[in-house]
Amino acid sequence: MGGLEKRLELLEAARKREEAQLSREALTYLSDEDLHALEVVIEARDHGASGEDLYRLAGERGRRAVVALNESLEALREGREPLRGTRA
């Protein structure tokens, strides 16, 4: 069974690498405003902000940025060209 477990670990690692690459590519389609909104929230999370703080901090800009990122990821997964951010 050790061989099967190792193979599963390798497959999972490959999946994670592919997903990370897809996420990096999706970020290139976001506007500067969307990227800044995501950066603010990520920095706050990294400094221990609570869920309530993150929700308040994200505001409408942050929520729009997450939607834009998800739309870009979905388009890439489907083999479509995502729309470029226009709110720069």
VMD Tcl script that builds the backbone (N, CA, C; Angstrom):
set m [mol new atoms 264]
animate dup $m
set s [atomselect $m all]
$s set {name element resname resid chain x y z} {
  {N N MET 1 A 0.807 -1.203 0.000}
  {CA C MET 1 A 0.000 0.000 0.000}
  {C C MET 1 A 0.846 1.261 0.000}
  {N N GLY 2 A 2.105 1.187 0.412}
  {CA C GLY 2 A 2.961 2.368 0.432}
  {C C GLY 2 A 3.116 2.994 -0.938}
  {N N GLY 3 A 3.161 2.158 -1.995}
  {CA C GLY 3 A 3.289 2.661 -3.358}
  {C C GLY 3 A 2.065 3.454 -3.778}
  {N N LEU 4 A 0.891 2.983 -3.382}
  {CA C LEU 4 A -0.349 3.674 -3.719}
  {C C LEU 4 A -0.412 5.024 -3.013}
  {N N GLU 5 A -0.052 5.049 -1.748}
  {CA C GLU 5 A -0.057 6.302 -0.996}
  {C C GLU 5 A 0.904 7.312 -1.608}
  {N N LYS 6 A 2.070 6.849 -2.005}
  {CA C LYS 6 A 3.053 7.731 -2.624}
  {C C LYS 6 A 2.511 8.295 -3.935}
  {N N ARG 7 A 1.881 7.447 -4.727}
  {CA C ARG 7 A 1.303 7.884 -6.004}
  {C C ARG 7 A 0.208 8.921 -5.779}
  {N N LEU 8 A -0.639 8.696 -4.774}
  {CA C LEU 8 A -1.688 9.662 -4.441}
  {C C LEU 8 A -1.084 10.999 -4.008}
  {N N GLU 9 A -0.017 10.941 -3.219}
  {CA C GLU 9 A 0.664 12.165 -2.792}
  {C C GLU 9 A 1.217 12.922 -3.992}
  {N N LEU 10 A 1.807 12.202 -4.940}
  {CA C LEU 10 A 2.349 12.841 -6.144}
  {C C LEU 10 A 1.250 13.472 -6.985}
  {N N LEU 11 A 0.129 12.775 -7.123}
  {CA C LEU 11 A -0.998 13.326 -7.880}
  {C C LEU 11 A -1.562 14.574 -7.213}
  {N N GLU 12 A -1.680 14.550 -5.905}
  {CA C GLU 12 A -2.191 15.712 -5.168}
  {C C GLU 12 A -1.226 16.885 -5.279}
  {N N ALA 13 A 0.069 16.629 -5.204}
  {CA C ALA 13 A 1.057 17.697 -5.348}
  {C C ALA 13 A 0.987 18.312 -6.747}
  {N N ALA 14 A 0.805 17.488 -7.751}
  {CA C ALA 14 A 0.683 17.991 -9.127}
  {C C ALA 14 A -0.573 18.837 -9.277}
  {N N ARG 15 A -1.678 18.401 -8.683}
  {CA C ARG 15 A -2.926 19.157 -8.738}
  {C C ARG 15 A -2.758 20.522 -8.076}
  {N N LYS 16 A -2.094 20.548 -6.937}
  {CA C LYS 16 A -1.877 21.810 -6.233}
  {C C LYS 16 A -0.991 22.754 -7.043}
  {N N ARG 17 A 0.028 22.210 -7.707}
  {CA C ARG 17 A 0.893 23.044 -8.554}
  {C C ARG 17 A 0.108 23.633 -9.719}
  {N N GLU 18 A -0.729 22.820 -10.347}
  {CA C GLU 18 A -1.540 23.293 -11.468}
  {C C GLU 18 A -2.519 24.371 -11.014}
  {N N GLU 19 A -3.133 24.172 -9.857}
  {CA C GLU 19 A -4.085 25.153 -9.332}
  {C C GLU 19 A -3.378 26.459 -8.988}
  {N N ALA 20 A -2.180 26.370 -8.426}
  {CA C ALA 20 A -1.416 27.576 -8.100}
  {C C ALA 20 A -1.048 28.342 -9.370}
  {N N GLN 21 A -0.654 27.633 -10.410}
  {CA C GLN 21 A -0.323 28.277 -11.680}
  {C C GLN 21 A -1.556 28.951 -12.273}
  {N N LEU 22 A -2.689 28.289 -12.211}
  {CA C LEU 22 A -3.933 28.847 -12.724}
  {C C LEU 22 A -4.306 30.105 -11.942}
  {N N SER 23 A -4.138 30.074 -10.630}
  {CA C SER 23 A -4.442 31.249 -9.802}
  {C C SER 23 A -3.522 32.416 -10.143}
  {N N ARG 24 A -2.238 32.137 -10.346}
  {CA C ARG 24 A -1.298 33.205 -10.724}
  {C C ARG 24 A -1.701 33.818 -12.056}
  {N N GLU 25 A -2.093 32.971 -12.998}
  {CA C GLU 25 A -2.507 33.486 -14.301}
  {C C GLU 25 A -3.783 34.312 -14.173}
  {N N ALA 26 A -4.733 33.841 -13.370}
  {CA C ALA 26 A -5.995 34.571 -13.189}
  {C C ALA 26 A -5.744 35.951 -12.597}
  {N N LEU 27 A -4.780 36.060 -11.695}
  {CA C LEU 27 A -4.464 37.359 -11.092}
  {C C LEU 27 A -3.990 38.369 -12.130}
  {N N THR 28 A -3.386 37.910 -13.212}
  {CA C THR 28 A -2.895 38.838 -14.236}
  {C C THR 28 A -4.032 39.530 -14.972}
  {N N TYR 29 A -5.249 39.016 -14.854}
  {CA C TYR 29 A -6.391 39.606 -15.537}
  {C C TYR 29 A -7.131 40.638 -14.683}
  {N N LEU 30 A -6.736 40.795 -13.432}
  {CA C LEU 30 A -7.420 41.737 -12.546}
  {C C LEU 30 A -6.913 43.157 -12.747}
  {N N SER 31 A -7.769 44.098 -12.441}
  {CA C SER 31 A -7.381 45.505 -12.508}
  {C C SER 31 A -6.461 45.839 -11.336}
  {N N ASP 32 A -5.779 46.952 -11.426}
  {CA C ASP 32 A -4.931 47.399 -10.320}
  {C C ASP 32 A -5.756 47.597 -9.055}
  {N N GLU 33 A -6.961 48.124 -9.201}
  {CA C GLU 33 A -7.836 48.345 -8.049}
  {C C GLU 33 A -8.196 47.021 -7.378}
  {N N ASP 34 A -8.521 46.014 -8.183}
  {CA C ASP 34 A -8.860 44.703 -7.633}
  {C C ASP 34 A -7.666 44.076 -6.927}
  {N N LEU 35 A -6.498 44.180 -7.540}
  {CA C LEU 35 A -5.286 43.633 -6.919}
  {C C LEU 35 A -4.986 44.321 -5.588}
  {N N HIS 36 A -5.154 45.626 -5.548}
  {CA C HIS 36 A -4.906 46.359 -4.307}
  {C C HIS 36 A -5.897 45.922 -3.223}
  {N N ALA 37 A -7.168 45.769 -3.588}
  {CA C ALA 37 A -8.180 45.352 -2.613}
  {C C ALA 37 A -7.845 43.979 -2.044}
  {N N LEU 38 A -7.431 43.061 -2.896}
  {CA C LEU 38 A -7.044 41.732 -2.412}
  {C C LEU 38 A -5.812 41.802 -1.519}
  {N N GLU 39 A -4.859 42.632 -1.896}
  {CA C GLU 39 A -3.628 42.769 -1.116}
  {C C GLU 39 A -3.922 43.280 0.293}
  {N N VAL 40 A -4.812 44.255 0.408}
  {CA C VAL 40 A -5.159 44.810 1.721}
  {C C VAL 40 A -5.750 43.732 2.624}
  {N N VAL 41 A -6.653 42.946 2.077}
  {CA C VAL 41 A -7.306 41.900 2.867}
  {C C VAL 41 A -6.303 40.813 3.257}
  {N N ILE 42 A -5.455 40.409 2.328}
  {CA C ILE 42 A -4.470 39.361 2.618}
  {C C ILE 42 A -3.489 39.822 3.691}
  {N N GLU 43 A -3.038 41.064 3.602}
  {CA C GLU 43 A -2.120 41.583 4.624}
  {C C GLU 43 A -2.787 41.611 5.993}
  {N N ALA 44 A -4.054 42.015 6.040}
  {CA C ALA 44 A -4.768 42.054 7.319}
  {C C ALA 44 A -4.916 40.647 7.887}
  {N N ARG 45 A -5.237 39.689 7.022}
  {CA C ARG 45 A -5.366 38.294 7.466}
  {C C ARG 45 A -4.041 37.789 8.023}
  {N N ASP 46 A -2.955 38.118 7.326}
  {CA C ASP 46 A -1.632 37.669 7.762}
  {C C ASP 46 A -1.224 38.295 9.088}
  {N N HIS 47 A -1.834 39.423 9.430}
  {CA C HIS 47 A -1.528 40.079 10.700}
  {C C HIS 47 A -2.558 39.757 11.778}
  {N N GLY 48 A -3.381 38.723 11.544}
  {CA C GLY 48 A -4.271 38.213 12.579}
  {C C GLY 48 A -5.641 38.858 12.659}
  {N N ALA 49 A -6.091 39.533 11.619}
  {CA C ALA 49 A -7.422 40.144 11.650}
  {C C ALA 49 A -8.488 39.065 11.800}
  {N N SER 50 A -9.540 39.389 12.529}
  {CA C SER 50 A -10.641 38.442 12.708}
  {C C SER 50 A -11.486 38.384 11.443}
  {N N GLY 51 A -12.358 37.402 11.372}
  {CA C GLY 51 A -13.270 37.281 10.234}
  {C C GLY 51 A -14.130 38.514 10.066}
  {N N GLU 52 A -14.621 39.052 11.181}
  {CA C GLU 52 A -15.439 40.274 11.127}
  {C C GLU 52 A -14.624 41.450 10.608}
  {N N ASP 53 A -13.385 41.557 11.078}
  {CA C ASP 53 A -12.514 42.627 10.607}
  {C C ASP 53 A -12.255 42.511 9.107}
  {N N LEU 54 A -12.006 41.281 8.661}
  {CA C LEU 54 A -11.750 41.074 7.234}
  {C C LEU 54 A -12.970 41.440 6.401}
  {N N TYR 55 A -14.150 41.059 6.865}
  {CA C TYR 55 A -15.377 41.381 6.135}
  {C C TYR 55 A -15.561 42.896 6.042}
  {N N ARG 56 A -15.359 43.579 7.159}
  {CA C ARG 56 A -15.502 45.029 7.185}
  {C C ARG 56 A -14.455 45.690 6.301}
  {N N LEU 57 A -13.236 45.221 6.385}
  {CA C LEU 57 A -12.131 45.797 5.628}
  {C C LEU 57 A -12.296 45.569 4.128}
  {N N ALA 58 A -12.767 44.396 3.769}
  {CA C ALA 58 A -12.904 44.072 2.344}
  {C C ALA 58 A -13.876 45.013 1.660}
  {N N GLY 59 A -15.001 45.261 2.299}
  {CA C GLY 59 A -15.983 46.154 1.721}
  {C C GLY 59 A -16.383 45.729 0.314}
  {N N GLU 60 A -16.994 46.636 -0.386}
  {CA C GLU 60 A -17.469 46.352 -1.743}
  {C C GLU 60 A -16.312 46.109 -2.701}
  {N N ARG 61 A -15.238 46.876 -2.574}
  {CA C ARG 61 A -14.078 46.684 -3.463}
  {C C ARG 61 A -13.505 45.285 -3.346}
  {N N GLY 62 A -13.341 44.836 -2.112}
  {CA C GLY 62 A -12.787 43.498 -1.888}
  {C C GLY 62 A -13.693 42.409 -2.428}
  {N N ARG 63 A -14.985 42.561 -2.216}
  {CA C ARG 63 A -15.927 41.567 -2.724}
  {C C ARG 63 A -15.921 41.556 -4.248}
  {N N ARG 64 A -15.855 42.732 -4.865}
  {CA C ARG 64 A -15.768 42.808 -6.330}
  {C C ARG 64 A -14.501 42.132 -6.833}
  {N N ALA 65 A -13.406 42.317 -6.111}
  {CA C ALA 65 A -12.126 41.719 -6.509}
  {C C ALA 65 A -12.200 40.196 -6.452}
  {N N VAL 66 A -12.833 39.660 -5.423}
  {CA C VAL 66 A -12.966 38.204 -5.306}
  {C C VAL 66 A -13.837 37.669 -6.437}
  {N N VAL 67 A -14.914 38.370 -6.762}
  {CA C VAL 67 A -15.780 37.951 -7.872}
  {C C VAL 67 A -14.987 37.964 -9.176}
  {N N ALA 68 A -14.215 39.029 -9.408}
  {CA C ALA 68 A -13.417 39.124 -10.634}
  {C C ALA 68 A -12.398 37.987 -10.716}
  {N N LEU 69 A -11.754 37.676 -9.596}
  {CA C LEU 69 A -10.788 36.574 -9.575}
  {C C LEU 69 A -11.470 35.247 -9.885}
  {N N ASN 70 A -12.615 35.003 -9.254}
  {CA C ASN 70 A -13.340 33.755 -9.499}
  {C C ASN 70 A -13.801 33.649 -10.947}
  {N N GLU 71 A -14.241 34.757 -11.531}
  {CA C GLU 71 A -14.654 34.737 -12.934}
  {C C GLU 71 A -13.462 34.436 -13.849}
  {N N SER 72 A -12.308 34.998 -13.535}
  {CA C SER 72 A -11.108 34.713 -14.325}
  {C C SER 72 A -10.708 33.248 -14.204}
  {N N LEU 73 A -10.748 32.716 -12.995}
  {CA C LEU 73 A -10.419 31.300 -12.788}
  {C C LEU 73 A -11.377 30.396 -13.559}
  {N N GLU 74 A -12.652 30.711 -13.501}
  {CA C GLU 74 A -13.649 29.901 -14.200}
  {C C GLU 74 A -13.402 29.921 -15.713}
  {N N ALA 75 A -13.128 31.096 -16.247}
  {CA C ALA 75 A -12.866 31.204 -17.685}
  {C C ALA 75 A -11.637 30.384 -18.072}
  {N N LEU 76 A -10.577 30.493 -17.300}
  {CA C LEU 76 A -9.359 29.737 -17.608}
  {C C LEU 76 A -9.595 28.236 -17.538}
  {N N ARG 77 A -10.346 27.794 -16.537}
  {CA C ARG 77 A -10.645 26.358 -16.414}
  {C C ARG 77 A -11.451 25.847 -17.612}
  {N N GLU 78 A -12.289 26.730 -18.168}
  {CA C GLU 78 A -13.122 26.355 -19.308}
  {C C GLU 78 A -12.421 26.587 -20.641}
  {N N GLY 79 A -11.187 27.058 -20.593}
  {CA C GLY 79 A -10.442 27.285 -21.819}
  {C C GLY 79 A -10.787 28.576 -22.535}
  {N N ARG 80 A -11.471 29.491 -21.833}
  {CA C ARG 80 A -11.829 30.792 -22.418}
  {C C ARG 80 A -10.829 31.845 -21.969}
  {N N GLU 81 A -10.744 32.912 -22.716}
  {CA C GLU 81 A -9.899 34.049 -22.354}
  {C C GLU 81 A -10.682 34.923 -21.373}
  {N N PRO 82 A -10.178 35.113 -20.159}
  {CA C PRO 82 A -10.882 35.977 -19.197}
  {C C PRO 82 A -10.867 37.429 -19.660}
  {N N LEU 83 A -11.848 38.174 -19.192}
  {CA C LEU 83 A -11.888 39.602 -19.476}
  {C C LEU 83 A -10.812 40.287 -18.634}
  {N N ARG 84 A -10.146 41.253 -19.218}
  {CA C ARG 84 A -9.139 42.021 -18.479}
  {C C ARG 84 A -9.860 43.029 -17.585}
  {N N GLY 85 A -9.260 43.331 -16.423}
  {CA C GLY 85 A -9.818 44.321 -15.516}
  {C C GLY 85 A -9.880 45.681 -16.181}
  {N N THR 86 A -10.965 46.381 -15.971}
  {CA C THR 86 A -11.125 47.699 -16.609}
  {C C THR 86 A -11.223 48.811 -15.589}
  {N N ARG 87 A -11.072 48.489 -14.317}
  {CA C ARG 87 A -11.221 49.512 -13.277}
  {C C ARG 87 A -9.868 50.019 -12.804}
  {N N ALA 88 A -8.829 49.869 -13.598}
  {CA C ALA 88 A -7.472 50.260 -13.186}
  {C C ALA 88 A -7.353 51.744 -12.976}
}
mol reanalyze $m
mol bondsrecalc $m
mol representation Tube
mol addrep $m
